[in-house]
Amino acid sequence: MTRYLIALLACLPLAAGAADISKVNGSIRVAADQPAGDVTSVNGSIQVEAGATVGNVKTVNGSIELGERTTAGSLESVNGGMRVGTQAKVSSINTVNGALRFAEGVQVSGDVSAVSGAISLTKGSDVGGRLSNVNGRITLESSHVGGGIKTVNGDITVGPGSRVEGGILVEKPSFGLFNRSARRAPRIVIGPDAVVSGPLKFEREVELYVSTRAQIGPVTGAKPIQFSGSDPDDAPRN
C-alpha cells in the first residue's frame, strides 16, 4: 500500500496550482494530459480523459469516468456509477448509489466503498484499503485487496488468482434495513488459486463455496462447501 501511495503523491503536484472546475447543471470534461484542481458537479457527469491529473472529483447526480493513465484524489458520487480506466491511480472511492467498474491495472491507495452498487475489479487492479458495500455484487478478477472485504447483502466472488488480505466480513443486517434483500443468503465464492488471508466471519447465513485449490483463513458462522473446477455451479446448495 505504501509504495502505491508514494507513487500517487508523486504525481499529484502536477495538479498543484491548477484551477478548480465547478458546475451546477451540466457535464464537465477535463481534456487528455491536462492538469486540473478539484472537479465538482451538482447535476452532471464528469469525464477525465486519458493522462490527465486532477484533484478530488465529486458529483451529486451524475457518473464519473476516468480515462486510462489518469491520476486523481478521491472520487465521490451520491447518485451515479463510476468507471476507472486502465492504470489509473486514485486515493479513495465512495459512492452511495452506483456501480463501480475498474479496468486493468487500477491502483487505489485507500478504501473503496458503496452503499447500493456492484463493485468489479479487473485483472491487475489493487485496492490498498478496504473494499465494502451494503447491497451489490463484489467481484475480483486476478486482483488484490489489502484491507479486507465487507458487505451486508452482497454476493462476493474472489476470482482465480486474486488475493485478499484482512479477511471477509458479512455483517448481520440492521432490523428493517433492506428487508427483501436480507432474506436471501449471500453467495460467497473463493475461486481456484485465490488466497484470502485473515478471518472469514459471517454474522448471517451465507452460501460459502471454496475451491479445493484456494487458501483461506479461519471461518466462523458458515460451513465451507468445497468444489473443484473453475466454479461451483455444479456444487450442491445449502
KAQUI-V878330 format. One record per pair of residues at least 12 apart in sequence whose C-alpha atoms are under 8 Angstrom apart, sorted by sequence separation. I is the first residue (numbers start at 1). J is the second residue. D is the distance in whole Angstrom. If there is no record, write none. Layout:
i	j	d
I	J	D
I	J	D
This chain:
i	j	d
28	41	7
46	59	7
64	77	8
27	41	7
45	59	7
63	77	7
81	95	8
131	145	7
208	222	7
210	224	6
212	226	6
21	36	7
26	41	7
39	54	7
44	59	7
57	72	7
62	77	7
70	85	8
75	90	8
80	95	8
93	108	8
99	114	8
112	127	7
118	133	8
130	145	7
149	164	8
207	222	8
208	223	7
209	224	6
210	225	6
211	226	6
212	227	6
213	228	8
20	36	6
21	37	7
25	41	7
27	43	8
28	44	7
32	48	7
33	49	7
36	52	8
38	54	6
39	55	7
43	59	7
44	60	8
45	61	7
46	62	7
50	66	7
51	67	7
56	72	6
57	73	7
58	74	8
61	77	7
63	79	8
64	80	7
68	84	8
69	85	7
74	90	6
79	95	7
81	97	7
82	98	7
84	100	8
86	102	8
87	103	8
92	108	6
98	114	7
111	127	7
117	133	7
129	145	7
130	146	7
131	147	7
135	151	7
138	154	7
148	164	6
200	216	8
205	221	7
206	222	7
208	224	5
209	225	5
210	226	5
211	227	5
212	228	6
18	35	6
19	36	6
20	37	4
21	38	6
22	39	6
23	40	6
24	41	6
25	42	6
26	43	6
27	44	4
28	45	6
29	46	6
30	47	6
31	48	7
32	49	5
33	50	6
34	51	7
35	52	6
36	53	6
37	54	5
38	55	4
39	56	6
40	57	6
41	58	6
42	59	5
43	60	6
44	61	6
45	62	4
46	63	6
47	64	6
48	65	6
49	66	6
50	67	4
51	68	6
52	69	8
53	70	6
54	71	6
55	72	5
56	73	4
57	74	6
58	75	6
59	76	6
60	77	6
61	78	6
62	79	6
63	80	4
64	81	7
65	82	6
66	83	6
67	84	7
68	85	4
69	86	6
70	87	7
71	88	6
72	89	6
73	90	5
74	91	5
75	92	6
76	93	6
77	94	7
78	95	6
79	96	6
80	97	6
81	98	4
82	99	6
83	100	6
84	101	6
85	102	6
86	103	5
87	104	6
88	105	7
89	106	6
90	107	6
91	108	5
92	109	7
93	110	8
94	111	8
97	114	7
99	116	8
100	117	7
104	121	8
105	122	7
110	127	7
111	128	7
112	129	7
113	130	8
116	133	7
118	135	7
119	136	7
120	137	8
124	141	8
125	142	8
126	143	6
127	144	6
128	145	6
129	146	5
130	147	4
131	148	6
132	149	6
133	150	7
134	151	5
135	152	7
136	153	7
137	154	5
138	155	6
139	156	6
140	157	6
141	158	7
142	159	6
147	164	8
148	165	5
149	166	8
153	170	8
200	217	6
202	219	8
204	221	7
205	222	7
207	224	8
208	225	6
209	226	6
210	227	6
211	228	6
18	36	5
19	37	5
20	38	5
21	39	5
22	40	5
23	41	5
24	42	5
25	43	5
26	44	5
27	45	5
28	46	5
29	47	5
30	48	5
31	49	5
32	50	5
33	51	4
34	52	5
35	53	5
36	54	5
37	55	5
38	56	5
39	57	5
40	58	5
41	59	5
42	60	5
43	61	5
44	62	5
45	63	5
46	64	5
47	65	5
48	66	5
49	67	5
50	68	5
51	69	5
52	70	5
53	71	5
54	72	5
55	73	5
56	74	5
57	75	5
58	76	5
59	77	5
60	78	5
61	79	5
62	80	5
63	81	5
64	82	5
65	83	5
66	84	5
67	85	5
68	86	4
69	87	5
70	88	5
71	89	5
72	90	5
73	91	5
74	92	5
75	93	5
76	94	5
77	95	5
78	96	5
79	97	5
80	98	5
81	99	5
82	100	5
83	101	5
84	102	5
85	103	5
86	104	5
87	105	5
88	106	5
89	107	5
90	108	5
91	109	5
92	110	5
93	111	6
94	112	6
95	113	6
96	114	5
97	115	6
98	116	6
99	117	4
100	118	6
101	119	6
102	120	6
103	121	7
104	122	5
105	123	6
106	124	7
107	125	6
108	126	6
109	127	6
110	128	5
111	129	4
112	130	6
113	131	6
114	132	6
115	133	5
116	134	6
117	135	6
118	136	4
119	137	6
120	138	6
121	139	6
122	140	6
123	141	5
124	142	6
125	143	5
126	144	5
127	145	5
128	146	5
129	147	4
130	148	5
131	149	5
132	150	5
133	151	5
134	152	5
135	153	5
136	154	5
137	155	5
138	156	5
139	157	5
140	158	5
141	159	5
142	160	6
143	161	7
144	162	6
145	163	6
146	164	6
147	165	6
148	166	4
149	167	7
150	168	6
151	169	7
152	170	5
188	206	7
193	211	8
197	215	8
198	216	8
199	217	5
200	218	6
201	219	6
202	220	6
203	221	6
209	227	7
211	229	8
18	37	5
19	38	8
20	39	6
21	40	6
22	41	6
23	42	7
24	43	6
25	44	6
26	45	7
27	46	6
28	47	6
29	48	6
30	49	6
31	50	8
32	51	6
33	52	4
34	53	6
35	54	6
36	55	7
37	56	7
38	57	6
39	58	6
40	59	6
41	60	7
42	61	6
43	62	6
44	63	7
45	64	6
46	65	6
47	66	6
48	67	6
49	68	7
50	69	6
51	70	5
52	71	7
53	72	6
54	73	7
55	74	7
56	75	6
57	76	6
58	77	6
59	78	7
60	79	6
61	80	6
62	81	8
63	82	6
64	83	6
65	84	6
66	85	5
67	86	7
68	87	6
69	88	5
70	89	6
71	90	6
72	91	7
73	92	7
74	93	6
75	94	6
76	95	6
77	96	7
78	97	6
79	98	6
80	99	8
81	100	6
82	101	6
83	102	6
84	103	6
85	104	7
86	105	6
87	106	5
88	107	6
89	108	6
90	109	7
91	110	5
92	111	5
93	112	5
94	113	5
95	114	5
96	115	5
97	116	5
98	117	5
99	118	5
100	119	5
101	120	5
102	121	5
103	122	6
104	123	5
105	124	4
106	125	5
107	126	5
108	127	5
109	128	5
110	129	4
111	130	5
112	131	5
113	132	5
114	133	5
115	134	5
116	135	5
117	136	5
118	137	5
119	138	5
120	139	5
121	140	5
122	141	5
123	142	5
124	143	5
125	144	6
126	145	6
127	146	6
128	147	6
129	148	7
130	149	6
131	150	6
132	151	6
133	152	7
134	153	6
135	154	5
136	155	7
137	156	6
138	157	6
139	158	6
140	159	5
141	160	7
142	161	5
143	162	5
144	163	5
145	164	5
146	165	5
147	166	5
148	167	5
149	168	5
150	169	5
151	170	5
152	171	5
185	204	8
186	205	8
187	206	6
188	207	6
189	208	6
190	209	6
191	210	6
192	211	5
194	213	8
195	214	6
196	215	6
197	216	6
198	217	5
199	218	5
200	219	5
201	220	5
202	221	5
15	35	5
17	37	7
23	43	8
24	44	8
27	47	8
29	49	7
32	52	5
33	53	7
41	61	8
42	62	8
47	67	8
50	70	6
51	71	7
59	79	8
60	80	8
65	85	8
68	88	6
69	89	7
74	94	8
77	97	8
78	98	8
83	103	8
86	106	6
87	107	7
89	109	8
91	111	8
92	112	6
93	113	6
94	114	6
95	115	7
96	116	6
97	117	6
98	118	7
99	119	6
100	120	6
101	121	6
102	122	6
103	123	8
104	124	6
105	125	4
106	126	6
107	127	6
108	128	6
109	129	7
110	130	7
111	131	6
112	132	6
113	133	6
114	134	7
115	135	6
116	136	6
117	137	7
118	138	6
119	139	6
120	140	6
121	141	6
122	142	7
123	143	6
124	144	7
126	146	8
127	147	8
130	150	8
134	154	6
137	157	8
139	159	7
141	161	7
142	162	4
143	163	6
144	164	6
145	165	6
146	166	7
147	167	8
148	168	6
149	169	6
150	170	6
151	171	6
152	172	6
153	173	8
185	205	6
186	206	5
187	207	5
188	208	5
189	209	5
190	210	5
191	211	5
192	212	7
193	213	5
194	214	5
195	215	5
196	216	5
197	217	5
198	218	7
199	219	6
200	220	6
201	221	6
202	222	6
211	231	8
14	35	7
15	36	6
16	37	7
31	52	7
41	62	8
49	70	7
67	88	7
77	98	8
85	106	7
96	117	8
104	125	6
105	126	7
107	128	8
108	129	8
120	141	8
122	143	6
133	154	7
141	162	6
142	163	8
148	169	8
150	171	7
152	173	6
185	206	5
186	207	6
187	208	6
188	209	6
189	210	6
190	211	6
192	213	5
193	214	5
194	215	6
195	216	6
196	217	6
199	220	8
201	222	8
211	232	8
15	37	6
30	52	7
48	70	7
66	88	7
84	106	7
103	125	8
121	143	6
140	162	7
185	207	6
187	209	8
191	213	8
192	214	5
193	215	7
102	125	7
191	214	6
209	232	7
190	214	7
153	181	6
168	196	8
153	182	6
167	196	6
156	186	8
159	189	8
160	190	8
161	191	8
166	196	8
167	197	6
168	198	8
172	202	8
207	237	7
153	184	8
155	186	5
156	187	6
157	188	6
158	189	6
159	190	6
160	191	5
161	192	7
162	193	7
163	194	6
164	195	6
165	196	6
166	197	6
167	198	4
168	199	7
169	200	6
170	201	6
171	202	7
172	203	5
173	204	8
207	238	7
153	185	8
154	186	6
155	187	5
156	188	5
157	189	5
158	190	5
159	191	5
160	192	5
161	193	5
162	194	5
163	195	5
164	196	5
165	197	5
166	198	5
167	199	5
168	200	5
169	201	5
170	202	5
171	203	5
172	204	5
153	186	6
154	187	8
155	188	6
156	189	6
157	190	6
158	191	6
159	192	7
160	193	5
161	194	5
162	195	6
163	196	6
164	197	6
165	198	6
166	199	7
167	200	5
168	201	6
169	202	6
170	203	6
171	204	7
157	191	7
160	194	5
161	195	7
163	197	8
167	201	8
169	203	8
170	204	7
159	194	6
111	147	8
158	194	7
192	229	8
15	53	6
192	230	6
14	53	7
15	54	6
191	230	7
15	55	7
191	231	7
12	53	7
11	53	8
12	54	8
12	55	7
189	232	8
167	217	7
12	71	7
11	71	7
12	72	8
12	73	8
8	71	7
160	230	8
8	89	6
8	90	7
8	91	7
5	91	8
8	109	8
4	107	7
4	108	8
5	109	5
4	109	6
2	109	8
1	109	6
4	128	8
1	128	5
1	129	8
1	146	7
